[in-house]
Amino acid sequence: MIEAARAEQAELLGDLHARAFDKGWSASEIAKLMENTAVFALISRGADAQGFVMAWAAAGDAELLTVAVVPEARRKGVGASLVTSAGVAALVRGAASMHLEVAEDNAAARALYAKLGYEEAGRRHAYYAGEGGSVDAIVMHRTLPRPVV
């Protein structure tokens, strides 16, 4: 089940982010982002919280800020559900398109985004710092589908 996350859940979101990434965002960083009225977060729950997506939507555009899925819930459709739900939420907020940045070496995430209709739109050289050096960010974009009236 996908549901809206509230600022009061920043601690839970921080825990999920820490489990999903080597360098996760803290609860205070997440809470600070959620102070912005353009930012929204959605959480996926099964028996327990499995992951979340955070995005913003403003002026007809939207951006995925993070998609965090805990290791035991990966490759089960959680990420796809979160990204798709974020697109719907952005569309409801007036966005016509959505973009994101993903590490060039994150093949699984890049494949997921491509499967969901995102196309490569650019590159940010040495955007992510890593233990083995920096990694480029691939900028991806998609037009959000408009409902047929």
Backbone torsions as a table, in degrees:
resi	resn	phi	psi	omega
1	MET	NA	135.1	177.0
2	ILE	-104.5	130.4	178.3
3	GLU	-140.4	159.8	178.1
4	ALA	-66.6	138.1	175.0
5	ALA	-96.2	146.1	-179.7
6	ARG	-108.1	157.9	179.5
7	ALA	-56.6	-31.3	179.7
8	GLU	-66.3	-13.4	179.8
9	GLN	-95.7	14.8	-176.8
10	ALA	-58.1	-35.8	179.2
11	GLU	-63.3	-45.7	177.1
12	LEU	-62.4	-45.0	179.9
13	LEU	-63.1	-39.9	176.7
14	GLY	-62.5	-41.1	177.1
15	ASP	-63.0	-43.7	178.7
16	LEU	-62.9	-42.5	-178.9
17	HIS	-64.1	-40.8	178.9
18	ALA	-64.5	-34.1	177.8
19	ARG	-74.8	-27.4	-176.0
20	ALA	-87.4	-26.2	-174.0
21	PHE	-130.6	152.3	176.5
22	ASP	-62.8	-38.6	179.3
23	LYS	-122.2	86.6	-176.5
24	GLY	-79.6	163.1	175.4
25	TRP	-81.0	144.1	178.5
26	SER	-79.7	162.9	176.8
27	ALA	-59.1	-38.0	-178.9
28	SER	-69.5	-35.7	176.7
29	GLU	-65.2	-41.3	178.9
30	ILE	-66.9	-44.2	179.0
31	ALA	-60.4	-40.8	179.3
32	LYS	-62.5	-44.1	177.5
33	LEU	-60.5	-40.7	-175.9
34	MET	-72.7	-8.4	173.6
35	GLU	-69.7	-24.3	179.2
36	ASN	-75.2	124.0	-176.4
37	THR	-67.1	-16.8	177.5
38	ALA	-80.9	-15.6	-176.6
39	VAL	-89.0	139.8	174.6
40	PHE	-139.6	156.9	178.5
41	ALA	-136.0	146.5	177.8
42	LEU	-128.1	141.1	-177.8
43	ILE	-119.4	142.7	177.5
44	SER	-104.0	127.3	179.6
45	ARG	-123.7	136.0	166.0
46	GLY	-113.9	-123.2	171.0
47	ALA	-65.7	-34.6	176.8
48	ASP	-131.4	172.4	175.3
49	ALA	-66.2	132.0	-176.1
50	GLN	-108.2	-20.1	-179.3
51	GLY	167.5	178.7	178.3
52	PHE	-154.2	162.0	173.7
53	VAL	-125.3	143.1	174.5
54	MET	-127.3	136.9	-177.8
55	ALA	-149.7	172.3	170.5
56	TRP	-133.1	155.7	176.1
57	ALA	-141.4	127.9	178.4
58	ALA	-161.8	146.2	174.0
59	ALA	52.6	38.8	175.1
60	GLY	82.3	1.4	-179.1
61	ASP	-126.4	160.4	177.7
62	ALA	-143.9	156.8	177.8
63	GLU	-140.0	133.8	170.4
64	LEU	-77.5	121.9	179.2
65	LEU	-88.4	-39.2	176.1
66	THR	-160.3	149.1	170.8
67	VAL	-129.2	113.3	-176.6
68	ALA	-118.5	117.9	177.4
69	VAL	-123.8	128.0	-179.0
70	VAL	-65.2	149.2	-174.4
71	PRO	-52.3	-41.5	-176.9
72	GLU	-70.9	-11.9	179.6
73	ALA	-104.8	1.6	-177.8
74	ARG	-73.6	153.0	178.7
75	ARG	63.1	29.6	178.3
76	LYS	-125.8	11.3	178.2
77	GLY	91.2	-0.7	-178.5
78	VAL	-65.0	-48.6	-179.9
79	GLY	-60.6	-44.3	179.1
80	ALA	-61.8	-42.1	178.9
81	SER	-63.9	-41.2	179.8
82	LEU	-66.0	-46.2	-179.0
83	VAL	-64.8	-42.7	178.6
84	THR	-63.3	-43.5	179.4
85	SER	-64.8	-37.1	176.9
86	ALA	-64.4	-37.6	176.9
87	GLY	-63.2	-42.1	177.7
88	VAL	-64.4	-45.0	-179.9
89	ALA	-62.6	-38.4	178.0
90	ALA	-67.5	-40.0	177.9
91	LEU	-60.8	-44.0	178.0
92	VAL	-61.9	-30.9	179.2
93	ARG	-85.6	7.6	173.7
94	GLY	96.6	5.1	-179.8
95	ALA	-77.5	143.2	176.7
96	ALA	-104.2	-16.7	-179.3
97	SER	-148.3	163.6	179.1
98	MET	-139.9	142.4	175.3
99	HIS	-131.2	169.3	-178.7
100	LEU	-158.5	166.8	172.5
101	GLU	-124.1	138.5	-179.7
102	VAL	-138.7	142.3	179.4
103	ALA	-62.0	135.7	-178.5
104	GLU	-55.4	-33.3	-177.4
105	ASP	-88.2	5.9	178.2
106	ASN	-94.6	76.4	-174.5
107	ALA	-61.4	-38.8	-178.0
108	ALA	-64.3	-45.6	179.8
109	ALA	-66.6	-41.8	179.4
110	ARG	-61.6	-39.8	178.2
111	ALA	-65.7	-40.6	178.3
112	LEU	-61.3	-49.2	-178.3
113	TYR	-62.1	-41.1	178.4
114	ALA	-62.9	-41.3	178.7
115	LYS	-61.5	-30.9	-178.9
116	LEU	-90.0	8.4	173.6
117	GLY	98.5	5.8	178.0
118	TYR	-82.5	140.3	179.6
119	GLU	-121.3	147.9	178.4
120	GLU	-63.8	130.3	-177.2
121	ALA	-123.2	-7.9	-179.3
122	GLY	171.8	-172.6	-176.6
123	ARG	-148.2	141.2	174.0
124	ARG	-115.6	109.9	-175.3
125	HIS	-63.7	131.5	174.8
126	ALA	53.6	39.6	-174.6
127	TYR	-73.1	-40.7	-178.4
128	TYR	-102.3	132.6	175.3
129	ALA	-90.9	137.0	178.9
130	GLY	-137.4	172.3	-179.6
131	GLU	-62.2	-37.1	-178.9
132	GLY	-89.7	9.2	-176.8
133	GLY	120.4	-171.8	-177.3
134	SER	-88.2	157.5	-179.1
135	VAL	-129.5	139.6	176.8
136	ASP	-68.5	151.1	170.6
137	ALA	-99.1	134.3	173.1
138	ILE	-95.5	123.8	176.9
139	VAL	-88.9	127.9	179.3
140	MET	-123.0	153.6	-173.1
141	HIS	-145.5	150.2	169.6
142	ARG	-151.2	148.8	171.9
143	THR	-80.9	135.4	179.2
144	LEU	-81.8	135.5	-177.9
145	PRO	-67.1	132.6	177.5
146	ARG	-88.9	138.5	177.6
147	PRO	-65.6	143.6	176.8
148	VAL	-81.7	128.8	-176.8
149	VAL	-105.1	NA	NA
